[in-house]
Amino acid sequence: MLLLHLAVVALVVLLCGGVYGWLTYERLGRDAERQALSIARSVAADDDVRAGVATLVDAGPGDLDPDVLSRGALQTAAEEVRRRTDSLFVVVTDDAGLRLSHPNPAQLGRPVSTDPTEALAGREVTSHERGTLGHSARAKVPVYAPGPDSAVVGAVSVGISREDVLATLEEDITPVAATAVGALALGAAASTAIARRLKRLTLGLQPEEIAELVQDQEAVLRGVDEGVIGVSPEHRITVMNQEAGRLLGVADPARLVGTPLAEAGLPDSFPALLAAATPESPAVEQVVGPHVLILSARSVRPAGPGLPGLGWVVLVRDRTELQSLTRQLDAVGALSTALRAQRHEFANRLHTISGLLALGDAEEAGRYVAEVTETGPLTYPAEQARLLRDPYLQAFLGAKSVEAAERGVVLRIGEDTLIRGQITDPQDVTTVIGNLVDNAVRAAVQGAAEDRWVEVELLDEWTGGTGTLHLVVADSGDGLAVADPEPVFAQGWSTASTVAPRAAGDGAAAPSVLPDAHGQGFGLSLSRELARRRGGDVWVADPGRPGGPGAVFCARLPGTVVRGSRAGERTGSVGRGGGTGGASGGGPGGAG
C-alpha cells in the first residue's frame, strides 16, 4: 500500500510538473517570437535601413562583396541592434534573399538559410527554425522602399536563441520544481502515515490476506449449522449469518449489519446476555417464534496483551428438534412402560383364568373375565381412567398418575371427559398436557390443602371433518399469586417457591425442595406457542385462591384428533357438558 501511494503521488507530481514546464516553454517561445517581431519591425521601419536596402537593389557584384558589406552602414546598424537587444542575429536581405548584414561577416552576400518568400511577399512571419547559427525563435518582416510606392525591396530577420529561452525557462521552472519536490515529500509522508494507520486497523494484514480472511469467514458462516451473530464493543451488529436470521425470524440478516443492537428487533435478553458474557457463562434457553433456542455469548479479545475487546459472538442453536425427539422418547417410554405393565398384568390374569379352568370352575372363570372386561386391561392410580378411550392418552396419563401418586397426589379424570377419536399428533399433545399436569402436581404438593389432587378433563370437538382437543387441568393448590395471570406465560417467569417436608399420602414423603409451581420459565410459554401455532391457545380460566382450589388452566389444540375405529359412546355418566372439581372454566373455546 505504501509503494502504491508513493507511485500515485510521484506520478501526479511529475505529470503536473511536466505539463506546467511544457506550457511555460511554449509561452516563453511565443514571447520570444513576439520580441523578435518587435525588433524586426523597428529595424525594418528605420529610414536609413530602408534607404540602404533600396540602394542595393540594383547593385552589382562588387557592391555585394562581403568585405564591402561588412564595412557598410547596414552591417553596422544591424550589429548595434543585435548587441543592444541581446538577439541571436539581426539579418537584412535584399529582394533576392541575399544577406546584407549578418553576425558572421563570411555569410554576407550569400542567400539566407531559411525561406524568405513570405516576407518578400509583404507578409510578417514568426516561427521556430534552425539556421546557420542554430535553433531560434525568429521573425521576418518586409522592408519597404522610401517614397509613395512602398515596394518591398528586402526583409529583416531577427532571431532569439533557444538557449536564451531555456535559460528563462530554467529561472521560471526552479520554484515549480522545488514545489513539486516538496509536494512529493509531503505525499510520501502522508502515504507513510496512512500505511501505518491501515496496518494498525488491519492488524498488520496485507490486502490479499484480508480478502482470504473474508472468503474464509463467508465459508464458515454459511457452512455452520448454528446461528452466529457478531456484536461490536459499541453494541452494533457486525455479522449475522443466514441460520441466525432463520432462527430469529429475520428475513434479511445482511440488512441488520451496522444496526444498533437495541434497534435490531432481537430478543430482549440479548443485552443482559452480553453483559454477563464470560468464558464460563451458561447458555440461556429461550422460545422465539416456533423455535426453542439456546443462546450463548462469548466476549472476543485480541491475542496481544492490553488491547481493547473486539466485542462479542453470540451462538444461536436450535433445540426444537431435540425437544421434539425428547417428547417422542417420553411418549414412547410412557407407552412402553404401560405395555410392560399390561403384559405383566395380562400374564397374571391369564394364569388366574387358567387356574380356574383347570379346577373346573368355569362359572367363576366367566365372572372373572367379565370383571376384567369391565375394568380394562390395567388398573392405573388415575381415577376414572376408563373414560379415556384413546390408548395413547390412557398410557400417558396413566404414567403421569403413577408419578403423581409417588408425590401423594391423586390424578383423576373428569367425569365429563369424552374422547370419540384418536390422537394424531402425540408430540404437541404430550407437551401441552405434560406441562400443565406437571405444574398442577407441583402446585398440589405445595398447596395448603390436605387433600391433594389434580383433575384433567378432555373433550374432542368435530367441525368440518377435523377434530379439536379441549383440555382443562385443575389442582388443589393455592392458586397463582398474581393479579394478572398473563405474565405466567412469559419466558423465565417463576414463583421460586419452596415447601417444607411433610407427609404425603400412602406414606410417601414429599421432596423438601420442589420446582416452581405453574411455570418453570419455559413450559407454559412453549405450550402456548405450540397451541397458537395450530390456531389454538392456552389460557388461565381461574387463578385460584389460597387454601384451594388452585388455578384452572385450559387449552385448545385444533387438528390433533381424527375419527378412529374405536370411537363410540362410552358407558357411564358422559356428555353432560358441566365441569367437575372446578375444572371447567371460561375463556376462548373453553371445554366447560
VENNOR-V202555 format. One record per residue. SS is DSSP state (H for helix, E for strand, L for the rest). Layout:
{{SS} {SS}}
This chain:
{{L} {H} {H} {H} {H} {H} {H} {H} {H} {H} {H} {H} {H} {H} {H} {H} {H} {H} {H} {H} {H} {H} {H} {H} {H} {H} {H} {H} {H} {H} {H} {H} {H} {H} {H} {H} {H} {H} {H} {H} {H} {H} {H} {H} {L} {L} {H} {H} {H} {H} {H} {H} {H} {H} {H} {L} {L} {L} {L} {L} {L} {L} {L} {L} {L} {H} {H} {H} {H} {H} {L} {L} {H} {H} {H} {H} {H} {H} {H} {H} {H} {H} {H} {H} {H} {L} {L} {L} {E} {E} {E} {E} {E} {E} {L} {L} {L} {E} {E} {L} {L} {L} {L} {L} {H} {H} {H} {L} {L} {L} {E} {L} {L} {L} {L} {L} {H} {H} {H} {H} {L} {L} {L} {L} {E} {E} {E} {E} {E} {E} {E} {L} {L} {E} {E} {E} {E} {E} {E} {E} {E} {E} {E} {E} {L} {L} {L} {L} {L} {L} {L} {E} {E} {E} {E} {E} {E} {E} {E} {E} {E} {H} {H} {H} {H} {H} {H} {H} {H} {H} {H} {H} {H} {H} {H} {H} {H} {H} {H} {H} {H} {H} {H} {H} {H} {H} {H} {H} {H} {H} {H} {H} {H} {H} {H} {H} {H} {H} {H} {H} {H} {L} {L} {L} {L} {L} {H} {H} {H} {H} {H} {H} {H} {H} {H} {H} {H} {H} {H} {H} {H} {H} {H} {L} {L} {L} {E} {E} {E} {E} {E} {L} {L} {L} {L} {E} {E} {E} {E} {E} {L} {H} {H} {H} {H} {H} {H} {H} {L} {L} {L} {L} {H} {H} {H} {H} {L} {L} {L} {E} {H} {H} {H} {L} {L} {L} {L} {L} {H} {H} {H} {H} {H} {H} {H} {L} {L} {L} {L} {L} {L} {L} {L} {E} {E} {E} {E} {E} {L} {L} {E} {E} {E} {E} {E} {E} {E} {E} {E} {E} {E} {L} {L} {L} {L} {L} {L} {L} {E} {E} {E} {E} {E} {E} {E} {E} {E} {E} {L} {H} {H} {H} {H} {H} {H} {H} {H} {H} {H} {H} {H} {H} {H} {H} {H} {H} {H} {H} {H} {H} {H} {H} {H} {H} {H} {H} {H} {H} {H} {H} {H} {H} {H} {H} {H} {H} {H} {H} {L} {L} {L} {H} {H} {H} {H} {H} {H} {H} {H} {H} {H} {H} {H} {H} {H} {L} {L} {L} {L} {L} {L} {L} {E} {L} {H} {H} {H} {L} {L} {L} {H} {H} {H} {H} {H} {H} {H} {H} {H} {H} {H} {H} {H} {H} {H} {H} {L} {L} {L} {E} {E} {E} {E} {L} {L} {L} {L} {E} {L} {L} {E} {E} {E} {L} {L} {H} {H} {H} {H} {H} {H} {H} {H} {H} {H} {H} {H} {H} {H} {H} {H} {H} {H} {H} {H} {H} {L} {L} {L} {L} {L} {L} {E} {E} {E} {E} {E} {E} {E} {E} {E} {E} {E} {L} {L} {E} {E} {E} {E} {E} {E} {E} {E} {E} {E} {L} {L} {L} {L} {L} {L} {L} {L} {L} {H} {H} {H} {H} {H} {L} {L} {L} {L} {E} {L} {L} {L} {L} {L} {L} {L} {L} {E} {L} {H} {H} {H} {L} {E} {L} {L} {L} {L} {L} {L} {L} {L} {L} {L} {E} {L} {L} {H} {H} {H} {H} {H} {H} {H} {H} {H} {H} {H} {L} {L} {L} {E} {E} {E} {E} {E} {E} {L} {L} {L} {L} {L} {L} {L} {L} {L} {E} {E} {E} {E} {E} {E} {E} {E} {E} {E} {E} {E} {L} {L} {L} {L} {L} {L} {L} {L} {L} {L} {L} {L} {L} {L} {L} {L} {L} {L} {L} {L} {L} {L} {L} {L} {L} {L} {L} {L} {L}}
